[in-house]
């Protein structure tokens, strides 16, 4: 009656033992963009006493050990083939770090690798590059005990540094003396000579506290898309917001009720660290990244060929193969629609990439109820676990898919996202989606109809050319969809018959 579960021998678990939390993430395998099979985190606070006492607290270690025993049991039950466990600042810097590591290996049966600050910075930066290969600037991964910084460009990690300015350590060392913390931060950042090279580039935020600050900013400004990955703001806006948060008490954090007490307690100090870092590097934009150390641990072991794959299109190909009826037709639909986009664009590579994604995902919601297919397709791209694209790019693909399913651009599942796009983006995306809808109706999902037909655009008309022997395919529904494309282009639609192809000798 029930099918056997899928083979899980390729599952890889990453356990991240930080200063504030202990987390387990089980990935589907050592792949370019693996699926997250399981994700669990517990706020343990191993680093809470390292700044003042020089060692991890007994209660925190006991909680960490019991948590790790659970994680090991879960991994055994899931059939995980490999556990990659790393410990960062708290274990690295504590006097009792070595005894804790031995206890983990003895009691939990987990080999624990304590990584250096520079290694942590590099792996975190690799995680950022995994989600955004074109990222350029400085990555900042704020943990409870330390801040890891790295300079990235052209898919490579350059300078790295680990600084003892995590919020747990700062609070432990300076209590809540904001003036003393600020002075220490400025001295620490000024001692890193390459931080000033971030001027004109971006700062990529990693770590739970900074991600929470980004989420709070999104809520305060009613950002239409509540997805962290791909969200960015200007230096001035983010700096002003972080400065405001740094002066508030934890209980007064705006929209902070959804955060745990532990998270709220470190937020003002985390915001102060962010404010001073932004001042030090003079970044152009502040970008939130949902990828970091754990994803970097996977990405770091891939071949150069695997790393070079486009993360977003990798996801699109996987979704198409899993959910679409005719994924193999995506390339043909892409080529068939090319004549419609004759106008030059500032970023042709971006347009081609997004329209490739539209072609791959154009049939993704066919299993849904006909009344909700457009909503399902839009939901997949807007709220799916996609990386390698901005919120603007998500909105573009969503508009195109919405049109591909014949829904209005003012539909409530889409309309709130339109402010993310320029008007020319909206028109272009609608044209693409409507052309895909035409291609699907003309071909019925087959290859032949598209291979023998073509679209042609003149100054005043849009032509659908097709051999007369295939004219039966061009009924009123097809012509109506052709006219819809023509309206978006500002042209009248016409059908023209092409010469019959000659058989090859």
Residue pairs with C-beta under 8 A, 6 or more apart in sequence:
7 79
8 78
8 79
8 80
8 81
9 79
9 81
10 28
10 29
10 30
10 81
11 26
11 27
11 28
11 29
11 37
11 78
11 79
11 80
11 81
12 26
12 27
12 29
12 30
12 34
12 80
12 81
12 82
12 83
12 84
12 298
13 24
13 25
13 26
13 27
13 71
13 75
13 78
13 80
13 82
13 83
13 84
14 24
14 25
14 27
14 83
14 84
14 85
14 86
14 294
14 297
14 298
15 22
15 23
15 24
15 68
15 71
15 83
15 84
15 85
15 86
15 110
16 22
16 23
16 25
16 86
16 88
16 293
16 294
17 46
17 64
17 68
17 85
17 86
17 87
17 88
17 90
17 91
17 112
18 46
18 47
18 87
18 88
18 89
18 90
18 143
18 144
18 145
19 45
19 46
19 47
19 48
19 50
19 88
19 89
19 90
19 143
19 144
19 145
19 146
19 166
19 168
19 169
20 43
20 44
20 45
20 46
20 47
20 143
20 144
20 166
20 168
20 208
20 262
20 266
21 41
21 42
21 43
21 44
21 144
21 208
22 41
22 42
22 44
22 46
22 64
22 67
22 68
22 71
23 39
23 40
23 41
23 42
23 294
24 38
24 39
24 40
24 41
24 71
24 74
24 75
25 36
25 38
25 39
25 294
26 36
26 37
26 38
26 39
26 74
26 75
26 78
26 80
27 34
27 35
27 36
27 37
27 298
28 34
28 35
28 36
28 37
30 298
30 301
30 302
31 298
31 302
31 306
32 302
32 306
32 307
32 309
32 311
32 314
33 130
33 311
33 314
33 315
33 318
33 387
34 298
36 385
37 78
38 74
38 78
40 71
40 74
42 63
42 67
43 260
43 262
43 263
44 60
44 63
44 64
44 67
45 57
45 60
45 144
45 168
45 262
46 56
46 57
46 60
46 61
46 64
46 90
46 91
46 94
46 144
47 56
47 89
47 90
47 94
47 143
47 144
47 145
47 166
47 168
47 169
48 57
48 60
48 144
48 168
48 172
49 55
49 56
49 57
49 60
49 172
50 56
50 89
50 90
50 93
50 94
50 145
50 168
50 169
50 172
51 145
51 168
51 169
51 170
51 171
51 172
51 173
52 172
52 173
53 172
54 94
54 95
55 94
55 95
55 96
56 90
56 91
56 94
56 96
56 97
56 100
61 96
61 100
61 103
64 100
65 103
65 104
65 107
65 108
68 104
68 108
68 110
69 107
69 108
71 108
71 110
72 83
72 108
72 109
72 110
75 83
83 110
83 111
84 113
84 297
85 104
85 110
85 111
85 112
85 113
86 112
86 113
86 114
86 115
86 120
86 293
86 297
87 97
87 101
87 112
87 113
87 114
87 115
88 115
88 120
88 143
88 145
88 146
88 293
89 117
89 120
89 143
89 144
89 145
89 146
89 162
89 164
89 166
89 169
90 97
90 144
90 145
91 97
91 100
91 101
91 112
91 114
92 114
92 115
92 116
92 117
93 145
93 146
93 164
94 100
97 114
101 112
101 114
104 110
104 112
105 111
105 112
115 123
116 162
117 146
117 148
117 160
117 161
117 162
117 163
118 160
118 161
118 162
120 141
120 146
120 148
120 162
120 293
121 139
121 141
121 148
121 149
121 150
121 160
121 161
121 162
122 150
122 157
122 160
122 296
123 293
123 296
123 297
123 300
124 139
124 141
124 148
124 150
124 206
124 292
124 293
124 296
125 139
125 150
125 152
125 157
125 160
125 296
126 157
126 295
126 296
126 299
126 300
127 206
127 289
127 291
127 292
127 293
127 294
127 295
127 296
127 297
127 299
128 135
128 139
128 152
128 204
128 206
128 289
128 291
128 292
128 296
129 135
129 152
129 155
129 157
129 299
130 291
130 295
130 296
130 298
130 299
130 307
130 311
130 387
131 229
131 289
131 290
131 291
131 295
131 311
131 387
131 388
132 204
132 287
132 289
132 291
132 311
132 387
132 388
133 155
133 310
133 311
133 388
135 152
135 202
135 204
135 287
135 289
136 152
136 153
136 154
136 201
136 202
137 151
137 152
137 153
137 198
137 201
137 202
137 203
137 204
137 283
137 284
138 149
138 150
138 151
138 152
138 195
138 198
138 201
138 202
138 203
138 204
138 281
138 283
139 148
139 149
139 150
139 152
139 203
139 204
139 206
139 289
140 147
140 148
140 149
140 203
140 204
140 205
140 206
140 207
140 210
140 274
140 277
141 147
141 148
141 149
141 206
141 207
141 292
141 293
142 166
142 167
142 205
142 206
142 207
142 209
142 210
142 270
142 273
142 274
143 166
143 207
144 166
144 167
144 168
144 169
144 266
145 164
145 166
145 168
145 169
146 162
146 163
146 164
146 165
146 166
146 169
147 162
147 163
147 165
147 166
147 273
147 277
148 160
148 161
148 162
148 163
149 160
149 161
149 162
149 163
149 192
149 195
150 157
150 158
150 159
150 160
150 161
151 157
151 158
151 159
151 160
151 194
151 197
151 198
152 158
152 204
155 307
159 194
161 192
163 188
163 189
163 192
164 188
165 184
165 185
165 188
165 273
167 209
167 266
167 269
167 270
167 273
168 266
170 181
170 184
170 269
170 273
171 266
171 269
174 180
174 181
174 184
176 269
178 246
178 247
178 272
181 269
181 272
182 272
182 276
185 272
185 273
185 276
185 277
186 276
186 280
189 195
189 276
189 277
189 280
190 280
192 280
195 280
195 281
196 280
196 281
196 282
197 281
198 281
198 282
198 283
199 281
199 282
199 283
199 284
200 282
200 284
201 283
201 284
202 232
202 283
202 284
202 285
202 286
202 287
203 277
203 278
203 281
203 283
203 285
203 286
203 287
204 287
204 288
204 289
205 211
205 213
205 214
205 274
205 286
205 287
205 288
205 289
206 289
206 291
206 292
206 293
207 292
208 263
209 263
209 266
209 267
209 270
210 270
210 274
210 288
211 228
211 288
211 290
212 259
212 263
212 267
213 241
213 242
213 245
213 267
213 270
213 271
213 274
214 228
214 231
214 286
214 288
215 228
216 245
216 253
216 254
216 255
216 256
217 223
217 233
217 237
217 238
217 241
218 226
218 228
218 231
219 226
219 254
219 255
220 241
220 254
220 255
223 231
223 391
224 416
224 417
224 419
224 420
225 231
225 382
225 391
225 394
225 395
225 417
225 420
227 382
227 383
227 391
227 394
228 288
228 290
229 288
229 289
229 290
229 291
229 386
229 387
230 288
230 387
230 389
230 390
230 391
230 393
230 394
231 287
231 288
231 391
232 285
232 286
232 287
232 288
232 390
233 241
233 285
233 286
234 285
234 286
235 278
235 282
235 283
235 284
235 285
235 286
238 274
238 278
238 286
239 275
239 278
239 279
239 286
242 271
242 272
242 274
242 275
242 278
243 271
243 275
244 271
245 253
245 267
245 268
245 271
246 268
246 269
246 271
246 272
246 275
247 268
248 268
249 268
250 256
250 261
250 264
250 265
250 267
250 268
251 264
253 259
253 264
253 267
253 268
256 264
256 267
259 267
278 286
290 387
291 387
299 307
310 353
310 388
311 387
311 388
312 353
312 357
312 386
312 387
312 388
312 389
312 393
313 353
313 356
313 357
313 360
313 388
315 384
315 385
315 386
315 387
315 388
316 356
316 357
316 360
316 361
317 327
317 360
319 360
319 361
319 364
319 380
319 384
320 327
320 330
320 360
320 361
320 363
320 364
321 327
323 363
323 364
323 366
323 367
324 360
324 361
324 362
324 363
324 364
324 366
325 363
325 366
325 445
326 363
326 445
327 360
327 363
329 443
329 445
329 447
329 450
330 356
330 359
330 360
330 362
331 359
332 447
332 450
332 451
333 359
333 362
333 436
333 439
333 440
333 450
334 355
334 356
334 359
336 439
336 450
336 453
336 454
336 455
337 355
337 359
337 432
337 435
337 436
337 439
337 455
339 454
339 455
339 456
339 457
340 431
340 432
340 435
340 455
340 457
340 462
340 485
340 489
341 351
341 355
341 428
341 431
341 432
342 457
345 351
345 428
350 393
351 428
354 389
354 393
354 396
354 397
354 400
354 429
355 400
355 432
357 397
358 397
358 400
358 401
358 404
358 429
358 432
358 433
358 436
359 436
361 377
361 380
361 381
361 397
361 401
362 401
362 404
362 436
362 440
363 440
363 445
364 376
364 377
364 380
364 401
365 372
365 373
365 374
365 376
365 377
365 380
365 401
365 405
366 373
368 375
368 376
373 405
374 401
374 402
374 405
374 406
374 407
374 411
374 413
375 407
375 411
375 413
377 398
377 401
377 402
377 404
377 405
378 398
378 401
378 402
378 413
378 414
379 413
380 401
381 394
381 397
381 398
381 401
382 394
382 395
382 398
382 417
386 394
389 397
391 420
392 420
392 421
392 425
394 417
394 420
395 417
395 418
395 420
395 421
395 425
396 421
396 425
396 428
396 429
397 429
398 414
398 417
399 409
399 414
399 417
399 418
399 421
399 425
399 426
399 429
399 430
399 433
400 429
400 430
400 432
400 433
400 436
401 433
402 409
402 411
402 413
402 414
402 433
403 409
403 429
403 430
403 432
403 433
403 434
403 436
403 437
404 433
404 434
404 436
404 437
404 440
405 437
406 437
407 414
409 415
409 418
409 426
409 430
418 426
421 429
427 488
430 488
431 485
431 488
431 489
434 481
434 484
434 485
434 488
435 455
435 485
437 481
437 484
438 464
438 478
438 481
438 482
438 484
438 485
439 450
441 477
441 478
441 481
442 449
442 450
442 453
442 464
442 473
442 474
442 478
442 481
443 449
443 450
449 466
449 470
449 473
452 466
452 467
452 470
452 498
452 501
453 464
453 465
453 466
453 467
453 470
453 498
454 464
454 465
454 466
454 498
455 462
455 463
455 464
455 465
456 462
456 463
456 465
456 496
457 463
457 489
457 491
458 491
460 491
460 492
461 486
461 491
461 492
461 493
461 494
462 482
462 485
462 486
462 489
462 491
462 492
462 493
462 494
463 493
463 494
463 495
463 496
464 474
464 478
464 482
464 493
464 494
464 495
464 496
465 496
465 497
465 498
466 473
466 474
466 495
466 496
466 497
466 498
467 497
467 498
467 499
467 500
467 501
468 497
468 500
469 500
471 497
474 495
479 493
479 495
482 493
482 495
483 492
483 493
485 493
486 492
486 493
